[in-house]
Each structure stands twice: as C-alpha cells, then as structure tokens.
Amino acid sequence: MIHKIYKRINKETTKCYRYIWFTFFAKGRFSSSNSLIISSETRGGSTWLTELLVAHLPVAVVWEPLHPTKGILKKPDYNYGDRPFVDKHIVDLKLHSALGDVFSGKKFNPWTTERNTRSTSKKAKYLLIKYVRANRLLPWMLNNFKFNYKPILLIRHPIAVAMSQLKSFYHLKDKTPGFIAPDVNNNETYKEHEQYLNSLESVLELHVALWCINYVNILTDSIIENQTIRVYYEHMLLAPENELTRIFSEWGLNLPIKKDILRKNSSTTGKESISSDIQTQLKKWSTELDKKTLDKIQSIFDYFELKIYNSKEAVPLVK
C-alpha cells in the first residue's frame, strides 16, 4: 500500500516538473503551421508512432488535448464530447482560437505536457500533437489551419482496435450492449445511427461500429485524401523503416532511420501479450473469434460501407 502511494506521489511530482519545464522552455514559441499531427483511434498504434517520431525528431509532445476530462476542451466552456465533430465549412472562432493556442504551445496543462522531459522541452523545434479523438474533426482542422507538414492519419483494423480496447480498459469488460447518442454539439451522426447501434448484440460489435463512425466518412473526403499522410498500422508493423521513410519524405525531411528501435514496444502495450512473429501478431484477433462473430462484424462493415478492411483479412485491402 505504501509503495503504491509513493509511486503515485512520484508520478504526480514528475508530471508537475514536466509541466514547469514545458512552461519555462517551450511555451508559445512554436508556429501553428509547423505542427506535426498524429490522428488515430484509441489502441490504434499512435503511442508507438509518437515514440518513434520522438526518437528521430527534436519535438515536444502535446498529449491528447481533446481528452474530455483531462484535455483543454472541457465542459462547461466546450461541449464537443469524446469525439468532436464540426463541419469543415463551419466557422467556429472559439474552437479555432483554442486549437490555434494548442498548435503554438500557448495552451497546455500537466496532462498534455506529461510526456516531455526537460531536454525535449528545451530542444524542441516542433510540437508533435497526438490525438485519438480528432479523426472526425480532422477535415475541419485542415480547412481552417495551414499545416506545412501533412498530418498523419493512422489506421488500424477495426476488429484489432476494438478487441484491444476491451482488453486494455477494464471498465468496458462489464459493459452491456446499448448506445445513447451523447448530448454534445453536432451529434447528428450518432443520432442517425443510434437505432442501428442499439441493434448490435455485443460490446465488441458496438466498438467496431463506433470505429466505423470515427473513420468511414472522413476516408472519402477529398481534403483527407489530399492533405494527410495515410498510414496503415499493419504496414507500419510489417515494414516500419519503409513507412517512416515515407513519412519523412512527405515532410521534406531527409533523416537516417534508427533501426535498433523500430521493434521496440510502445509504453502502452504492457497489458497485451506481444508476439515476436509479426504475421502471428497481426492475425491474433482472427484466431480468437468464431465464424458467426466475424460474419456479424462483416455486416457492420457492409452497413457503413467500409471498403479498406474486411472481417477475414488481417491487413488492409489496399497497398
């Protein structure tokens, strides 16, 4: 018990120091146009990719600024919910001001700065903003901000994501199927699909469907196609050097790849067993589900017209 208390105190003390270091060395000294952005889904590989980029670039990390209780868009000042959405053509000056301050390093808190050391805050030339809640907001960001470096849209198989969420977040394990559209701004998409979501028979199916809501519409948006770097987690896992090289090339950066760290597990994989065989790791979820379940999930993909994955293949249906 005493050990746990000491560990918690030490963690909170470290977080405070890191907030102070960011405030002293990094506050407000970045251009929003030079932001580096990763947008993904929870358990989608964004921590791993963030840590790879930190190892290669002089960046300070802004950690999940859209978290509904720990981030910077909290109630009562904002009511965008857990997965914010604003139509890309809508003018939202309040949101623009808040995110502009995030991109420039002016708006932060101990949560968003906790991944930085004294050295990274002092030496950073870029801010790397990591999101798992920004996918539906990404078209609006691209239409309202100018980014010199294309944001990364990181995509992982929805079944793998949903199963990882259920294994990693204990509060989801005892949850029963069912969905109530959140009472937040711009919740029309949830209202549109609320009846369908309530027809699903398992929590796994529900989380696969929510993945589809968070991705499918933006994947066909021209602004996403033209102004982001689409990275598939499965391709990243199979050929990390190639994918990192492609990202740096898109950003106009000629950097040597540190091959010795490419297979290092991220700091958030501790709750899942990791296989040394990449192919086995990718196919792991398919061995844990029966045909009936996979067929039900395929019907979800068909409902949302998801084309880049199916329930039978572990890798995306695109090169």
C-alpha positions as CSV (number, residue, x, y, z in Angstrom):
1,M,0.0,0.0,0.0
2,I,2.8,2.4,1.0
3,H,4.6,1.5,-2.2
4,K,1.6,2.4,-4.3
5,I,1.1,5.7,-2.6
6,Y,4.8,6.6,-3.0
7,K,4.6,5.6,-6.7
8,R,1.6,7.8,-7.2
9,I,3.2,10.8,-5.5
10,N,6.3,10.3,-7.5
11,K,4.3,10.2,-10.8
12,E,2.4,13.4,-9.9
13,T,5.6,15.1,-8.9
14,T,7.2,14.2,-12.2
15,K,4.2,15.4,-14.1
16,C,4.4,18.8,-12.3
17,Y,8.1,19.2,-13.1
18,R,7.4,18.4,-16.7
19,Y,4.7,21.0,-16.8
20,I,7.1,23.6,-15.3
21,W,9.8,22.7,-17.8
22,F,7.4,23.0,-20.7
23,T,6.2,26.3,-19.4
24,F,9.7,27.7,-19.0
25,F,11.3,26.3,-22.2
26,A,8.5,25.8,-24.7
27,K,5.5,27.9,-24.0
28,G,4.3,29.9,-27.0
29,R,7.5,29.6,-29.1
30,F,6.1,27.5,-32.0
31,S,4.3,28.3,-35.2
32,S,0.9,26.6,-35.5
33,S,1.7,25.9,-39.2
34,N,4.7,23.8,-38.3
35,S,2.7,21.4,-36.1
36,L,3.2,17.7,-36.5
37,I,-0.1,15.8,-36.0
38,I,-0.9,12.2,-35.5
39,S,-4.6,11.3,-35.6
40,S,-5.8,7.8,-34.8
41,E,-8.2,5.8,-32.7
42,T,-7.7,4.5,-29.1
43,R,-5.4,1.4,-29.3
44,G,-4.6,2.2,-32.9
45,G,-0.8,2.5,-32.6
46,S,-0.5,6.2,-32.1
47,T,1.7,5.9,-29.0
48,W,4.1,3.6,-30.8
49,L,4.3,6.0,-33.7
50,T,4.7,9.0,-31.4
51,E,7.6,7.4,-29.6
52,L,9.3,6.6,-32.9
53,L,9.0,10.2,-34.1
54,V,10.3,11.5,-30.8
55,A,13.4,9.3,-31.2
56,H,14.1,10.8,-34.6
57,L,13.0,14.5,-34.3
58,P,13.5,17.4,-32.0
59,V,9.9,17.5,-30.8
60,A,7.9,18.3,-27.7
61,V,4.7,16.2,-27.4
62,V,1.3,17.5,-26.7
63,W,-0.6,14.5,-25.4
64,E,-4.3,14.1,-26.1
65,P,-5.5,17.7,-25.8
66,L,-9.1,16.6,-26.7
67,H,-9.4,14.2,-23.7
68,P,-12.9,15.1,-22.4
69,T,-11.9,15.5,-18.8
70,K,-8.1,16.0,-18.8
71,G,-7.6,17.9,-22.1
72,I,-8.2,21.5,-23.0
73,L,-11.7,21.5,-24.4
74,K,-13.5,20.6,-21.2
75,K,-17.1,21.4,-20.1
76,P,-18.7,23.8,-19.4
77,D,-16.7,26.0,-21.7
78,Y,-16.8,23.4,-24.5
79,N,-19.3,20.7,-25.3
80,Y,-17.8,18.7,-28.1
81,G,-17.8,15.4,-26.3
82,D,-15.4,12.5,-26.6
83,R,-15.1,12.6,-30.4
84,P,-15.5,16.2,-31.5
85,F,-17.1,17.0,-34.9
86,V,-17.6,20.3,-36.7
87,D,-18.4,20.5,-40.4
88,K,-15.3,21.6,-42.2
89,H,-17.1,24.6,-43.7
90,I,-18.4,26.0,-40.4
91,V,-16.7,29.0,-38.8
92,D,-16.1,28.2,-35.1
93,L,-13.9,31.0,-33.8
94,K,-13.8,29.7,-30.2
95,L,-12.6,26.3,-31.3
96,H,-10.2,27.9,-33.8
97,S,-8.7,30.1,-31.1
98,A,-8.3,27.1,-28.6
99,L,-6.7,24.8,-31.1
100,G,-4.5,27.6,-32.5
101,D,-3.2,28.1,-29.0
102,V,-2.5,24.3,-28.7
103,F,-0.7,24.2,-32.0
104,S,1.5,27.2,-31.0
105,G,2.3,25.9,-27.5
106,K,0.3,28.6,-25.7
107,K,-2.5,26.3,-24.3
108,F,-1.5,23.3,-22.3
109,N,-1.8,21.6,-18.9
110,P,0.0,19.0,-16.8
111,W,-1.8,16.2,-18.7
112,T,-0.9,17.4,-22.2
113,T,2.8,18.0,-21.3
114,E,3.4,14.9,-19.2
115,R,5.4,13.0,-22.0
116,N,8.2,15.6,-22.2
117,T,11.5,15.8,-20.3
118,R,13.4,18.9,-19.5
119,S,15.6,18.2,-22.5
120,T,12.8,17.7,-25.1
121,S,11.0,20.8,-23.9
122,K,14.2,22.9,-24.2
123,K,15.5,21.5,-27.6
124,A,12.1,21.1,-29.4
125,K,11.8,22.7,-32.8
126,Y,8.3,21.3,-33.4
127,L,5.3,20.4,-31.5
128,L,4.0,16.8,-32.1
129,I,0.3,16.7,-31.2
130,K,-1.0,13.2,-30.6
131,Y,-4.7,12.6,-30.9
132,V,-7.0,9.5,-30.6
133,R,-10.1,11.7,-30.6
134,A,-9.6,14.0,-33.6
135,N,-10.5,11.9,-36.6
136,R,-13.9,13.4,-37.2
137,L,-12.5,16.9,-36.6
138,L,-9.6,16.5,-38.9
139,P,-11.3,17.8,-42.1
140,W,-12.3,20.9,-40.1
141,M,-8.7,21.4,-38.9
142,L,-7.4,21.1,-42.4
143,N,-9.9,23.5,-43.8
144,N,-9.2,26.1,-41.1
145,F,-5.5,25.9,-40.5
146,K,-2.5,25.8,-42.8
147,F,-0.1,23.0,-42.0
148,N,3.4,22.9,-43.6
149,Y,3.6,19.2,-42.7
150,K,0.7,16.9,-43.6
151,P,-1.0,15.4,-40.6
152,I,-0.7,11.6,-40.2
153,L,-3.9,9.7,-40.3
154,L,-3.1,6.3,-38.7
155,I,-5.5,3.5,-39.4
156,R,-5.6,0.0,-37.7
157,H,-8.0,-2.8,-38.4
158,P,-11.2,-2.1,-36.5
159,I,-11.5,-5.6,-35.1
160,A,-8.0,-5.4,-33.7
161,V,-8.7,-1.9,-32.3
162,A,-12.0,-3.0,-30.6
163,M,-10.5,-6.1,-29.1
164,S,-7.5,-4.2,-27.8
165,Q,-9.8,-1.6,-26.2
166,L,-11.8,-4.3,-24.5
167,K,-8.7,-6.0,-23.2
168,S,-7.0,-2.8,-22.1
169,F,-9.8,-0.8,-20.5
170,Y,-11.3,-2.8,-17.6
171,H,-14.5,-0.7,-17.4
172,L,-15.5,-1.9,-20.8
173,K,-15.4,-5.6,-20.0
174,D,-18.6,-5.5,-17.9
175,K,-20.4,-3.1,-20.2
176,T,-23.6,-4.3,-21.8
177,P,-24.6,-3.6,-25.4
178,G,-26.6,-0.5,-26.0
179,F,-26.0,3.1,-27.1
180,I,-27.4,6.5,-26.3
181,A,-26.3,9.4,-28.5
182,P,-24.2,11.8,-26.5
183,D,-25.7,15.1,-25.6
184,V,-23.0,17.1,-27.3
185,N,-22.6,19.7,-30.1
186,N,-23.0,18.3,-33.6
187,N,-24.2,14.8,-32.6
188,E,-26.3,14.2,-35.8
189,T,-24.2,11.2,-36.9
190,Y,-24.7,9.4,-33.6
191,K,-28.5,10.2,-33.9
192,E,-28.6,8.9,-37.4
193,H,-27.1,5.5,-36.4
194,E,-28.5,5.2,-32.9
195,Q,-31.1,2.7,-33.8
196,Y,-28.7,0.5,-35.6
197,L,-26.1,0.7,-32.8
198,N,-28.7,-0.5,-30.4
199,S,-29.5,-3.5,-32.6
200,L,-25.9,-4.8,-32.1
201,E,-25.6,-7.8,-29.8
202,S,-22.2,-7.4,-28.2
203,V,-19.9,-4.7,-26.9
204,L,-17.3,-5.9,-29.5
205,E,-19.7,-5.2,-32.3
206,L,-20.6,-1.8,-30.8
207,H,-16.9,-0.7,-30.7
208,V,-16.3,-1.9,-34.2
209,A,-19.3,0.2,-35.3
210,L,-18.0,3.2,-33.4
211,W,-14.7,2.8,-35.2
212,C,-16.6,3.0,-38.5
213,I,-18.3,6.2,-37.4
214,N,-15.0,7.7,-36.5
215,Y,-13.3,6.8,-39.8
216,V,-15.5,5.9,-42.7
217,N,-16.9,9.4,-43.7
218,I,-13.5,11.1,-43.5
219,L,-11.8,8.4,-45.6
220,T,-13.7,9.5,-48.7
221,D,-13.3,13.3,-48.0
222,S,-11.0,14.9,-50.7
223,I,-9.3,17.1,-48.1
224,I,-8.3,14.0,-46.2
225,E,-7.1,12.3,-49.4
226,N,-5.0,15.2,-50.5
227,Q,-3.8,16.8,-47.3
228,T,-2.9,13.9,-45.0
229,I,-0.4,11.0,-44.9
230,R,-2.4,7.9,-44.6
231,V,-0.5,5.3,-42.6
232,Y,-1.8,1.8,-42.0
233,Y,-0.8,0.3,-38.7
234,E,-0.4,-3.1,-40.4
235,H,2.0,-1.8,-43.0
236,M,3.9,0.1,-40.2
237,L,4.3,-3.2,-38.3
238,L,5.4,-5.1,-41.3
239,A,7.8,-2.5,-42.7
240,P,8.4,0.3,-40.2
241,E,11.6,1.5,-41.9
242,N,9.7,2.0,-45.2
243,E,6.8,3.7,-43.6
244,L,8.9,6.1,-41.5
245,T,11.0,6.9,-44.6
246,R,7.8,7.7,-46.5
247,I,6.5,10.0,-43.7
248,F,9.8,11.9,-43.6
249,S,9.9,12.1,-47.3
250,E,6.3,13.6,-47.3
251,W,7.5,16.1,-44.8
252,G,10.6,17.0,-46.8
253,L,13.0,15.6,-44.1
254,N,16.0,13.5,-45.0
255,L,16.7,11.6,-41.8
256,P,18.5,8.3,-41.2
257,I,16.3,5.7,-39.6
258,K,17.3,4.3,-36.2
259,K,16.7,0.7,-37.0
260,D,17.5,-0.5,-33.5
261,I,14.3,1.0,-32.0
262,L,11.8,0.1,-34.7
263,R,10.7,-3.1,-33.0
264,K,10.6,-1.7,-29.5
265,N,7.1,-2.0,-27.9
266,S,5.4,1.3,-27.0
267,S,4.9,2.3,-23.4
268,T,1.2,1.4,-23.6
269,T,1.5,-2.2,-24.8
270,G,2.1,-3.7,-21.3
271,K,-1.4,-5.1,-21.0
272,E,-1.3,-7.1,-24.2
273,S,1.0,-10.0,-25.0
274,I,3.3,-9.3,-27.9
275,S,4.4,-11.9,-30.4
276,S,7.9,-11.8,-31.9
277,D,6.3,-13.1,-35.1
278,I,4.7,-10.1,-36.8
279,Q,2.3,-12.1,-39.0
280,T,1.1,-14.0,-36.0
281,Q,0.6,-10.8,-34.1
282,L,-1.5,-9.3,-36.9
283,K,-3.7,-12.4,-37.2
284,K,-4.1,-12.9,-33.5
285,W,-7.6,-11.5,-33.3
286,S,-8.9,-13.7,-36.1
287,T,-7.9,-16.8,-34.1
288,E,-10.0,-15.6,-31.1
289,L,-13.3,-15.1,-32.9
290,D,-15.6,-17.7,-34.5
291,K,-17.2,-17.5,-37.9
292,K,-20.5,-16.3,-36.6
293,T,-18.9,-13.4,-34.9
294,L,-16.8,-12.5,-37.9
295,D,-19.9,-12.6,-40.2
296,K,-21.7,-10.3,-37.9
297,I,-18.8,-7.9,-37.9
298,Q,-18.7,-8.0,-41.7
299,S,-22.3,-7.0,-41.8
300,I,-21.3,-3.9,-39.8
301,F,-18.6,-3.1,-42.4
302,D,-21.2,-3.5,-45.1
303,Y,-23.7,-1.2,-43.3
304,F,-21.1,1.6,-43.0
305,E,-19.7,0.8,-46.5
306,L,-16.2,0.2,-45.2
307,K,-14.0,-0.9,-48.1
308,I,-10.4,-0.9,-46.8
309,Y,-10.9,-3.8,-44.4
310,N,-12.9,-7.0,-44.1
311,S,-13.5,-9.4,-41.3
312,K,-11.5,-12.2,-42.9
313,E,-8.2,-10.4,-43.6
314,A,-5.8,-9.0,-41.0
315,V,-4.3,-6.5,-43.4
316,P,-5.9,-3.6,-45.3
317,L,-7.3,-4.3,-48.8
318,V,-5.0,-1.5,-50.2
319,K,-1.3,-1.4,-50.9
